[in-house]
């Protein structure tokens, strides 16, 4: 049996800022099995984003074993963010590259 996926407390605000920055956002948090929380299009770049809650201790922000495996096998663009500031830096980075 699969339980409802939990999202980090800051995920809604991260999605909101991405949309304000005119990024396309698809929430994948219900997929599970280590799949990142978000698929985001920033200009010409499609990026997978794992959201962690920056308010939690470092040990509670670690990737799960399933996430580590998924990340290790993914060959595309993949980032982990835990704050709005990291999101702003990430969007700026990819916009410079477009």
C-alpha positions as CSV (number, residue, x, y, z in Angstrom):
1,X,0.0,0.0,0.0
2,X,1.3,3.5,-0.9
3,X,0.8,6.3,1.6
4,X,0.2,9.9,0.5
5,X,3.4,11.7,-0.4
6,X,4.7,14.3,2.1
7,X,6.2,17.5,0.9
8,X,8.6,19.7,2.7
9,X,7.2,22.7,4.5
10,X,8.9,25.1,2.1
11,X,7.9,23.4,-1.2
12,X,4.8,25.6,-1.8
13,X,6.8,28.8,-1.4
14,X,9.6,27.4,-3.7
15,X,7.0,26.5,-6.4
16,X,5.4,29.9,-6.0
17,X,8.7,31.8,-6.5
18,X,9.5,29.6,-9.5
19,X,6.2,30.5,-11.1
20,X,6.7,34.2,-10.3
21,X,10.0,33.9,-12.2
22,X,8.0,32.6,-15.2
23,X,9.3,29.0,-14.9
24,X,7.1,26.1,-15.8
25,X,6.8,23.7,-12.8
26,X,5.5,20.2,-12.6
27,X,5.1,18.8,-9.1
28,X,6.4,15.2,-9.0
29,X,6.4,14.7,-5.3
30,X,3.7,12.0,-5.5
31,X,5.8,9.8,-7.8
32,X,8.0,8.5,-5.0
33,X,10.7,5.9,-5.5
34,X,13.4,8.6,-5.1
35,X,12.1,10.8,-7.9
36,X,12.8,14.5,-7.3
37,X,10.0,16.8,-6.1
38,X,9.9,19.1,-9.1
39,X,10.5,19.2,-12.8
40,X,11.2,22.8,-13.8
41,X,11.7,24.5,-17.2
42,X,13.9,27.6,-17.0
43,X,14.2,29.0,-20.5
44,X,15.8,26.3,-22.6
45,X,16.7,24.2,-19.6
46,X,14.7,21.4,-18.0
47,X,15.9,20.8,-14.5
48,X,14.9,18.3,-11.8
49,X,14.8,19.7,-8.3
50,X,14.8,17.9,-4.9
51,X,13.3,20.2,-2.2
52,X,14.6,19.9,1.3
53,X,13.4,22.0,4.3
54,X,16.2,24.4,5.2
55,X,14.6,24.8,8.7
56,X,15.5,21.2,9.6
57,X,18.8,20.0,10.8
58,X,21.4,18.9,8.3
59,X,20.8,15.2,9.1
60,X,17.1,15.6,8.4
61,X,17.8,17.2,5.0
62,X,19.9,14.2,3.8
63,X,18.7,12.3,0.8
64,X,16.9,9.0,1.4
65,X,18.5,5.9,0.1
66,X,16.0,5.8,-2.8
67,X,16.8,9.5,-3.6
68,X,20.5,8.8,-3.6
69,X,20.0,5.9,-6.0
70,X,17.7,8.0,-8.3
71,X,20.2,10.9,-8.3
72,X,23.1,8.6,-9.1
73,X,21.3,7.1,-12.1
74,X,20.0,10.4,-13.5
75,X,22.1,11.9,-16.3
76,X,20.2,15.2,-16.7
77,X,20.3,18.4,-14.7
78,X,19.5,17.8,-11.1
79,X,19.7,20.1,-8.0
80,X,18.8,20.0,-4.4
81,X,17.5,23.3,-2.9
82,X,16.5,24.2,0.7
83,X,15.8,27.9,0.4
84,X,14.4,30.7,-1.8
85,X,17.9,32.1,-2.1
86,X,19.1,28.9,-3.6
87,X,16.2,28.9,-6.0
88,X,17.0,32.5,-7.1
89,X,20.6,31.6,-7.6
90,X,19.7,28.5,-9.6
91,X,17.3,30.4,-11.9
92,X,19.9,33.2,-12.4
93,X,22.5,30.5,-13.3
94,X,20.3,28.9,-16.0
95,X,19.1,32.2,-17.4
96,X,22.7,33.3,-18.0
97,X,23.3,30.0,-19.9
98,X,20.2,30.5,-22.2
